[in-house]
Amino acid sequence: MSNPALSTPDAHLDLRGTPCPINFVRTKLRLEQMSQGSLLEVWLDPGEPIEQVPDSLVMEGYQLEQVEDRNGFFAILVRRPLD
C-alpha cells in the first residue's frame, strides 16, 4: 500500500508541450510559491524535459520523490524542502 502523503500532491503543473528550459523555470517558480514541505506534481514530455528537469531540480535542492511514466508523458512528484 502506498503512502497517502506521497501520492497526494498539494498542487499540479501541466507542462506538456513546454520546451526546456522554460519547463524547469516554471516548475521552480511554482515550488517557490508553495509552502515548505509541499508536494508538487509536474507533467513533462518525454525526451529532453524528463531527462533535464528532474536532475536540475535535485541540483537546486528540491526532493524528487517519484517519476511515473503515464503513457505519453511523465508525472514527477517534487517536494519543496524545509528551509
Backbone atoms as SQL, in Angstrom:
CREATE TABLE atoms (id INTEGER PRIMARY KEY, chain TEXT, resi INTEGER, resn TEXT, atom TEXT, x REAL, y REAL, z REAL);
INSERT INTO atoms VALUES
  (1, 'A', 1, 'MET', 'N', 0.850, -1.185, 0.000),
  (2, 'A', 1, 'MET', 'CA', 0.000, 0.000, 0.000),
  (3, 'A', 1, 'MET', 'C', 0.893, 1.245, 0.000),
  (4, 'A', 2, 'SER', 'N', 0.536, 2.228, -0.829),
  (5, 'A', 2, 'SER', 'CA', 1.388, 3.418, -0.927),
  (6, 'A', 2, 'SER', 'C', 1.086, 4.405, 0.192),
  (7, 'A', 3, 'ASN', 'N', 2.050, 5.256, 0.436),
  (8, 'A', 3, 'ASN', 'CA', 1.912, 6.289, 1.457),
  (9, 'A', 3, 'ASN', 'C', 1.011, 7.399, 0.928),
  (10, 'A', 4, 'PRO', 'N', -0.149, 7.667, 1.556),
  (11, 'A', 4, 'PRO', 'CA', -1.068, 8.683, 1.046),
  (12, 'A', 4, 'PRO', 'C', -0.424, 10.063, 0.966),
  (13, 'A', 5, 'ALA', 'N', 0.469, 10.390, 1.879),
  (14, 'A', 5, 'ALA', 'CA', 1.120, 11.702, 1.847),
  (15, 'A', 5, 'ALA', 'C', 1.998, 11.829, 0.605),
  (16, 'A', 6, 'LEU', 'N', 2.566, 10.712, 0.173),
  (17, 'A', 6, 'LEU', 'CA', 3.421, 10.727, -1.011),
  (18, 'A', 6, 'LEU', 'C', 2.591, 10.899, -2.276),
  (19, 'A', 7, 'SER', 'N', 1.418, 10.260, -2.336),
  (20, 'A', 7, 'SER', 'CA', 0.648, 10.227, -3.570),
  (21, 'A', 7, 'SER', 'C', -0.344, 11.376, -3.718),
  (22, 'A', 8, 'THR', 'N', -0.482, 12.238, -2.731),
  (23, 'A', 8, 'THR', 'CA', -1.440, 13.332, -2.809),
  (24, 'A', 8, 'THR', 'C', -0.711, 14.671, -2.893),
  (25, 'A', 9, 'PRO', 'N', -0.490, 15.159, -4.120),
  (26, 'A', 9, 'PRO', 'CA', 0.216, 16.434, -4.262),
  (27, 'A', 9, 'PRO', 'C', -0.630, 17.612, -3.783),
  (28, 'A', 10, 'ASP', 'N', 0.057, 18.655, -3.360),
  (29, 'A', 10, 'ASP', 'CA', -0.620, 19.887, -2.941),
  (30, 'A', 10, 'ASP', 'C', -0.999, 20.746, -4.139),
  (31, 'A', 11, 'ALA', 'N', -0.312, 20.553, -5.276),
  (32, 'A', 11, 'ALA', 'CA', -0.595, 21.331, -6.484),
  (33, 'A', 11, 'ALA', 'C', -0.145, 20.542, -7.711),
  (34, 'A', 12, 'HIS', 'N', -0.695, 20.904, -8.859),
  (35, 'A', 12, 'HIS', 'CA', -0.367, 20.260, -10.129),
  (36, 'A', 12, 'HIS', 'C', 0.122, 21.318, -11.110),
  (37, 'A', 13, 'LEU', 'N', 1.025, 20.905, -11.992),
  (38, 'A', 13, 'LEU', 'CA', 1.539, 21.805, -13.029),
  (39, 'A', 13, 'LEU', 'C', 1.688, 20.987, -14.307),
  (40, 'A', 14, 'ASP', 'N', 0.878, 21.316, -15.322),
  (41, 'A', 14, 'ASP', 'CA', 0.914, 20.595, -16.601),
  (42, 'A', 14, 'ASP', 'C', 1.823, 21.364, -17.554),
  (43, 'A', 15, 'LEU', 'N', 3.020, 20.821, -17.792),
  (44, 'A', 15, 'LEU', 'CA', 3.982, 21.486, -18.675),
  (45, 'A', 15, 'LEU', 'C', 4.208, 20.703, -19.962),
  (46, 'A', 16, 'ARG', 'N', 3.244, 19.875, -20.342),
  (47, 'A', 16, 'ARG', 'CA', 3.356, 19.166, -21.609),
  (48, 'A', 16, 'ARG', 'C', 3.335, 20.200, -22.739),
  (49, 'A', 17, 'GLY', 'N', 4.263, 20.044, -23.673),
  (50, 'A', 17, 'GLY', 'CA', 4.365, 20.993, -24.778),
  (51, 'A', 17, 'GLY', 'C', 5.230, 22.200, -24.472),
  (52, 'A', 18, 'THR', 'N', 5.750, 22.286, -23.256),
  (53, 'A', 18, 'THR', 'CA', 6.607, 23.405, -22.859),
  (54, 'A', 18, 'THR', 'C', 8.070, 23.006, -23.049),
  (55, 'A', 19, 'PRO', 'N', 8.844, 23.805, -23.800),
  (56, 'A', 19, 'PRO', 'CA', 10.243, 23.437, -24.075),
  (57, 'A', 19, 'PRO', 'C', 11.172, 23.713, -22.895),
  (58, 'A', 20, 'CYS', 'N', 12.333, 23.063, -22.925),
  (59, 'A', 20, 'CYS', 'CA', 13.410, 23.360, -21.974),
  (60, 'A', 20, 'CYS', 'C', 14.061, 24.668, -22.402),
  (61, 'A', 21, 'PRO', 'N', 14.510, 25.513, -21.512),
  (62, 'A', 21, 'PRO', 'CA', 14.479, 25.375, -20.054),
  (63, 'A', 21, 'PRO', 'C', 13.253, 26.011, -19.411),
  (64, 'A', 22, 'ILE', 'N', 12.274, 26.424, -20.226),
  (65, 'A', 22, 'ILE', 'CA', 11.080, 27.095, -19.676),
  (66, 'A', 22, 'ILE', 'C', 10.352, 26.195, -18.684),
  (67, 'A', 23, 'ASN', 'N', 10.274, 24.890, -18.962),
  (68, 'A', 23, 'ASN', 'CA', 9.560, 23.996, -18.046),
  (69, 'A', 23, 'ASN', 'C', 10.253, 23.927, -16.680),
  (70, 'A', 24, 'PHE', 'N', 11.577, 23.943, -16.661),
  (71, 'A', 24, 'PHE', 'CA', 12.300, 23.964, -15.383),
  (72, 'A', 24, 'PHE', 'C', 12.041, 25.271, -14.636),
  (73, 'A', 25, 'VAL', 'N', 12.110, 26.392, -15.354),
  (74, 'A', 25, 'VAL', 'CA', 11.893, 27.705, -14.729),
  (75, 'A', 25, 'VAL', 'C', 10.491, 27.785, -14.136),
  (76, 'A', 26, 'ARG', 'N', 9.489, 27.336, -14.865),
  (77, 'A', 26, 'ARG', 'CA', 8.101, 27.377, -14.355),
  (78, 'A', 26, 'ARG', 'C', 7.925, 26.469, -13.145),
  (79, 'A', 27, 'THR', 'N', 8.568, 25.304, -13.184),
  (80, 'A', 27, 'THR', 'CA', 8.484, 24.387, -12.039),
  (81, 'A', 27, 'THR', 'C', 9.112, 25.018, -10.801),
  (82, 'A', 28, 'LYS', 'N', 10.296, 25.590, -10.975),
  (83, 'A', 28, 'LYS', 'CA', 10.996, 26.206, -9.840),
  (84, 'A', 28, 'LYS', 'C', 10.197, 27.385, -9.273),
  (85, 'A', 29, 'LEU', 'N', 9.643, 28.218, -10.145),
  (86, 'A', 29, 'LEU', 'CA', 8.837, 29.355, -9.681),
  (87, 'A', 29, 'LEU', 'C', 7.612, 28.877, -8.909),
  (88, 'A', 30, 'ARG', 'N', 6.968, 27.821, -9.395),
  (89, 'A', 30, 'ARG', 'CA', 5.777, 27.298, -8.701),
  (90, 'A', 30, 'ARG', 'C', 6.158, 26.746, -7.333),
  (91, 'A', 31, 'LEU', 'N', 7.263, 26.023, -7.264),
  (92, 'A', 31, 'LEU', 'CA', 7.712, 25.487, -5.979),
  (93, 'A', 31, 'LEU', 'C', 8.032, 26.609, -4.991),
  (94, 'A', 32, 'GLU', 'N', 8.621, 27.697, -5.471),
  (95, 'A', 32, 'GLU', 'CA', 8.965, 28.819, -4.591),
  (96, 'A', 32, 'GLU', 'C', 7.722, 29.512, -4.042),
  (97, 'A', 33, 'GLN', 'N', 6.586, 29.384, -4.734),
  (98, 'A', 33, 'GLN', 'CA', 5.329, 29.981, -4.258),
  (99, 'A', 33, 'GLN', 'C', 4.633, 29.102, -3.226),
  (100, 'A', 34, 'MET', 'N', 5.048, 27.844, -3.148),
  (101, 'A', 34, 'MET', 'CA', 4.393, 26.896, -2.250),
  (102, 'A', 34, 'MET', 'C', 5.044, 26.925, -0.867),
  (103, 'A', 35, 'SER', 'N', 4.299, 26.425, 0.141),
  (104, 'A', 35, 'SER', 'CA', 4.878, 26.378, 1.478),
  (105, 'A', 35, 'SER', 'C', 5.922, 25.276, 1.577),
  (106, 'A', 36, 'GLN', 'N', 6.794, 25.445, 2.542),
  (107, 'A', 36, 'GLN', 'CA', 7.850, 24.473, 2.783),
  (108, 'A', 36, 'GLN', 'C', 7.232, 23.102, 3.055),
  (109, 'A', 37, 'GLY', 'N', 7.825, 22.069, 2.460),
  (110, 'A', 37, 'GLY', 'CA', 7.327, 20.718, 2.651),
  (111, 'A', 37, 'GLY', 'C', 6.198, 20.330, 1.704),
  (112, 'A', 38, 'SER', 'N', 5.723, 21.263, 0.878),
  (113, 'A', 38, 'SER', 'CA', 4.631, 20.974, -0.056),
  (114, 'A', 38, 'SER', 'C', 5.101, 20.074, -1.184),
  (115, 'A', 39, 'LEU', 'N', 4.150, 19.332, -1.739),
  (116, 'A', 39, 'LEU', 'CA', 4.426, 18.388, -2.815),
  (117, 'A', 39, 'LEU', 'C', 3.764, 18.874, -4.106),
  (118, 'A', 40, 'LEU', 'N', 4.549, 18.944, -5.175),
  (119, 'A', 40, 'LEU', 'CA', 4.067, 19.404, -6.476),
  (120, 'A', 40, 'LEU', 'C', 4.153, 18.265, -7.478),
  (121, 'A', 41, 'GLU', 'N', 3.060, 18.035, -8.200),
  (122, 'A', 41, 'GLU', 'CA', 3.074, 17.083, -9.305),
  (123, 'A', 41, 'GLU', 'C', 3.248, 17.862, -10.598),
  (124, 'A', 42, 'VAL', 'N', 4.230, 17.467, -11.393),
  (125, 'A', 42, 'VAL', 'CA', 4.530, 18.143, -12.664),
  (126, 'A', 42, 'VAL', 'C', 4.428, 17.125, -13.782),
  (127, 'A', 43, 'TRP', 'N', 3.712, 17.503, -14.865),
  (128, 'A', 43, 'TRP', 'CA', 3.609, 16.645, -16.041),
  (129, 'A', 43, 'TRP', 'C', 4.589, 17.146, -17.079),
  (130, 'A', 44, 'LEU', 'N', 5.445, 16.248, -17.557),
  (131, 'A', 44, 'LEU', 'CA', 6.502, 16.583, -18.510),
  (132, 'A', 44, 'LEU', 'C', 6.457, 15.660, -19.724),
  (133, 'A', 45, 'ASP', 'N', 6.892, 16.187, -20.860),
  (134, 'A', 45, 'ASP', 'CA', 7.006, 15.388, -22.075),
  (135, 'A', 45, 'ASP', 'C', 8.195, 14.443, -21.986),
  (136, 'A', 46, 'PRO', 'N', 8.174, 13.362, -22.795),
  (137, 'A', 46, 'PRO', 'CA', 9.363, 12.511, -22.881),
  (138, 'A', 46, 'PRO', 'C', 10.496, 13.245, -23.585),
  (139, 'A', 47, 'GLY', 'N', 11.677, 12.659, -23.532),
  (140, 'A', 47, 'GLY', 'CA', 12.834, 13.276, -24.182),
  (141, 'A', 47, 'GLY', 'C', 13.533, 14.254, -23.254),
  (142, 'A', 48, 'GLU', 'N', 13.936, 15.385, -23.812),
  (143, 'A', 48, 'GLU', 'CA', 14.721, 16.362, -23.060),
  (144, 'A', 48, 'GLU', 'C', 14.047, 16.821, -21.764),
  (145, 'A', 49, 'PRO', 'N', 12.735, 17.117, -21.752),
  (146, 'A', 49, 'PRO', 'CA', 12.124, 17.576, -20.489),
  (147, 'A', 49, 'PRO', 'C', 12.295, 16.582, -19.336),
  (148, 'A', 50, 'ILE', 'N', 11.973, 15.306, -19.548),
  (149, 'A', 50, 'ILE', 'CA', 12.086, 14.351, -18.444),
  (150, 'A', 50, 'ILE', 'C', 13.537, 14.020, -18.147),
  (151, 'A', 51, 'GLU', 'N', 14.431, 14.208, -19.110),
  (152, 'A', 51, 'GLU', 'CA', 15.852, 13.958, -18.869),
  (153, 'A', 51, 'GLU', 'C', 16.505, 15.105, -18.103),
  (154, 'A', 52, 'GLN', 'N', 16.053, 16.342, -18.320),
  (155, 'A', 52, 'GLN', 'CA', 16.721, 17.512, -17.757),
  (156, 'A', 52, 'GLN', 'C', 16.068, 18.056, -16.478),
  (157, 'A', 53, 'VAL', 'N', 14.752, 18.168, -16.465),
  (158, 'A', 53, 'VAL', 'CA', 14.072, 18.864, -15.359),
  (159, 'A', 53, 'VAL', 'C', 14.287, 18.183, -14.006),
  (160, 'A', 54, 'PRO', 'N', 14.081, 16.860, -13.871),
  (161, 'A', 54, 'PRO', 'CA', 14.291, 16.254, -12.545),
  (162, 'A', 54, 'PRO', 'C', 15.706, 16.459, -12.009),
  (163, 'A', 55, 'ASP', 'N', 16.720, 16.252, -12.861),
  (164, 'A', 55, 'ASP', 'CA', 18.102, 16.439, -12.415),
  (165, 'A', 55, 'ASP', 'C', 18.366, 17.880, -11.999),
  (166, 'A', 56, 'SER', 'N', 17.838, 18.826, -12.764),
  (167, 'A', 56, 'SER', 'CA', 18.027, 20.247, -12.446),
  (168, 'A', 56, 'SER', 'C', 17.382, 20.602, -11.111),
  (169, 'A', 57, 'LEU', 'N', 16.198, 20.039, -10.841),
  (170, 'A', 57, 'LEU', 'CA', 15.523, 20.304, -9.568),
  (171, 'A', 57, 'LEU', 'C', 16.329, 19.766, -8.394),
  (172, 'A', 58, 'VAL', 'N', 16.866, 18.556, -8.531),
  (173, 'A', 58, 'VAL', 'CA', 17.680, 17.965, -7.471),
  (174, 'A', 58, 'VAL', 'C', 18.920, 18.828, -7.217),
  (175, 'A', 59, 'MET', 'N', 19.552, 19.315, -8.295),
  (176, 'A', 59, 'MET', 'CA', 20.735, 20.169, -8.142),
  (177, 'A', 59, 'MET', 'C', 20.389, 21.482, -7.434),
  (178, 'A', 60, 'GLU', 'N', 19.132, 21.918, -7.535),
  (179, 'A', 60, 'GLU', 'CA', 18.689, 23.142, -6.866),
  (180, 'A', 60, 'GLU', 'C', 18.260, 22.887, -5.420),
  (181, 'A', 61, 'GLY', 'N', 18.286, 21.625, -4.983),
  (182, 'A', 61, 'GLY', 'CA', 17.970, 21.317, -3.589),
  (183, 'A', 61, 'GLY', 'C', 16.563, 20.806, -3.334),
  (184, 'A', 62, 'TYR', 'N', 15.816, 20.540, -4.397),
  (185, 'A', 62, 'TYR', 'CA', 14.460, 20.001, -4.230),
  (186, 'A', 62, 'TYR', 'C', 14.527, 18.483, -4.141),
  (187, 'A', 63, 'GLN', 'N', 13.519, 17.888, -3.495),
  (188, 'A', 63, 'GLN', 'CA', 13.487, 16.439, -3.302),
  (189, 'A', 63, 'GLN', 'C', 12.584, 15.806, -4.351),
  (190, 'A', 64, 'LEU', 'N', 13.149, 15.004, -5.225),
  (191, 'A', 64, 'LEU', 'CA', 12.381, 14.268, -6.220),
  (192, 'A', 64, 'LEU', 'C', 11.889, 12.985, -5.571),
  (193, 'A', 65, 'GLU', 'N', 10.580, 12.826, -5.466),
  (194, 'A', 65, 'GLU', 'CA', 10.032, 11.685, -4.735),
  (195, 'A', 65, 'GLU', 'C', 9.527, 10.576, -5.639),
  (196, 'A', 66, 'GLN', 'N', 9.139, 10.912, -6.876),
  (197, 'A', 66, 'GLN', 'CA', 8.602, 9.873, -7.750),
  (198, 'A', 66, 'GLN', 'C', 8.668, 10.340, -9.196),
  (199, 'A', 67, 'VAL', 'N', 8.956, 9.401, -10.092),
  (200, 'A', 67, 'VAL', 'CA', 8.863, 9.631, -11.537),
  (201, 'A', 67, 'VAL', 'C', 8.008, 8.498, -12.082),
  (202, 'A', 68, 'GLU', 'N', 6.924, 8.850, -12.759),
  (203, 'A', 68, 'GLU', 'CA', 5.988, 7.837, -13.244),
  (204, 'A', 68, 'GLU', 'C', 5.725, 8.044, -14.728),
  (205, 'A', 69, 'ASP', 'N', 5.872, 6.990, -15.514),
  (206, 'A', 69, 'ASP', 'CA', 5.561, 7.012, -16.946),
  (207, 'A', 69, 'ASP', 'C', 4.061, 6.808, -17.092),
  (208, 'A', 70, 'ARG', 'N', 3.383, 7.800, -17.651),
  (209, 'A', 70, 'ARG', 'CA', 1.930, 7.730, -17.775),
  (210, 'A', 70, 'ARG', 'C', 1.475, 7.606, -19.235),
  (211, 'A', 71, 'ASN', 'N', 2.217, 6.841, -20.023),
  (212, 'A', 71, 'ASN', 'CA', 1.817, 6.549, -21.394),
  (213, 'A', 71, 'ASN', 'C', 1.703, 7.810, -22.245),
  (214, 'A', 72, 'GLY', 'N', 2.841, 8.368, -22.624),
  (215, 'A', 72, 'GLY', 'CA', 2.863, 9.551, -23.472),
  (216, 'A', 72, 'GLY', 'C', 3.405, 10.781, -22.777),
  (217, 'A', 73, 'PHE', 'N', 3.431, 10.767, -21.460),
  (218, 'A', 73, 'PHE', 'CA', 4.044, 11.843, -20.677),
  (219, 'A', 73, 'PHE', 'C', 4.490, 11.270, -19.346),
  (220, 'A', 74, 'PHE', 'N', 5.235, 12.060, -18.613),
  (221, 'A', 74, 'PHE', 'CA', 5.731, 11.635, -17.305),
  (222, 'A', 74, 'PHE', 'C', 5.167, 12.545, -16.223),
  (223, 'A', 75, 'ALA', 'N', 4.874, 11.958, -15.070),
  (224, 'A', 75, 'ALA', 'CA', 4.453, 12.725, -13.897),
  (225, 'A', 75, 'ALA', 'C', 5.558, 12.588, -12.853),
  (226, 'A', 76, 'ILE', 'N', 6.058, 13.729, -12.383),
  (227, 'A', 76, 'ILE', 'CA', 7.042, 13.692, -11.311),
  (228, 'A', 76, 'ILE', 'C', 6.442, 14.334, -10.068),
  (229, 'A', 77, 'LEU', 'N', 6.842, 13.830, -8.926),
  (230, 'A', 77, 'LEU', 'CA', 6.463, 14.429, -7.653),
  (231, 'A', 77, 'LEU', 'C', 7.723, 15.025, -7.044),
  (232, 'A', 78, 'VAL', 'N', 7.671, 16.312, -6.791),
  (233, 'A', 78, 'VAL', 'CA', 8.830, 17.006, -6.233),
  (234, 'A', 78, 'VAL', 'C', 8.380, 17.786, -5.006),
  (235, 'A', 79, 'ARG', 'N', 9.182, 17.718, -3.954),
  (236, 'A', 79, 'ARG', 'CA', 8.820, 18.351, -2.686),
  (237, 'A', 79, 'ARG', 'C', 9.728, 19.553, -2.433),
  (238, 'A', 80, 'ARG', 'N', 9.099, 20.645, -1.995),
  (239, 'A', 80, 'ARG', 'CA', 9.883, 21.802, -1.562),
  (240, 'A', 80, 'ARG', 'C', 10.441, 21.479, -0.176),
  (241, 'A', 81, 'PRO', 'N', 11.746, 21.578, -0.019),
  (242, 'A', 81, 'PRO', 'CA', 12.344, 21.218, 1.271),
  (243, 'A', 81, 'PRO', 'C', 12.003, 22.227, 2.363),
  (244, 'A', 82, 'LEU', 'N', 12.181, 21.769, 3.586),
  (245, 'A', 82, 'LEU', 'CA', 12.058, 22.672, 4.733),
  (246, 'A', 82, 'LEU', 'C', 13.364, 23.462, 4.818),
  (247, 'A', 83, 'ASP', 'N', 13.277, 24.766, 4.880),
  (248, 'A', 83, 'ASP', 'CA', 14.481, 25.599, 4.914),
  (249, 'A', 83, 'ASP', 'C', 15.163, 25.544, 6.264);
